[in-house]
């Protein structure tokens, strides 16, 4: 008789463990859904941009898509050692001012532009990186460009 009681106890403990594991799974799924909803809302707020992946520039160069759009980096970004955040505002402004002193139209909206206005001057990237102005806007390089070893001749 004692054996049956311990089997019943074991079954009960097993069922309780299964119920606990199922509850944990539901909590994790709910948390993941909440995080995904938050990310989707942030993605919509960022105008469809997915965030940057800057690794060495501290997000203070024009090829950081957040910085170039005059936005701060957000949680969707996968950048390293980011300085494009509100707590680094003085450094961010100094970097933007320095860029503007060299090119007053640097932060003008480039999306939707239909023609080249300046052209690129790429040397090593073969115009196949997103910091190439032409490549970033979806244009083939043209006569205005002063690039070397360009491979962006048929990009559209």
Order of alpha helices (4+ residues) and beta strands (2+ residues): alpha-alpha-alpha-alpha
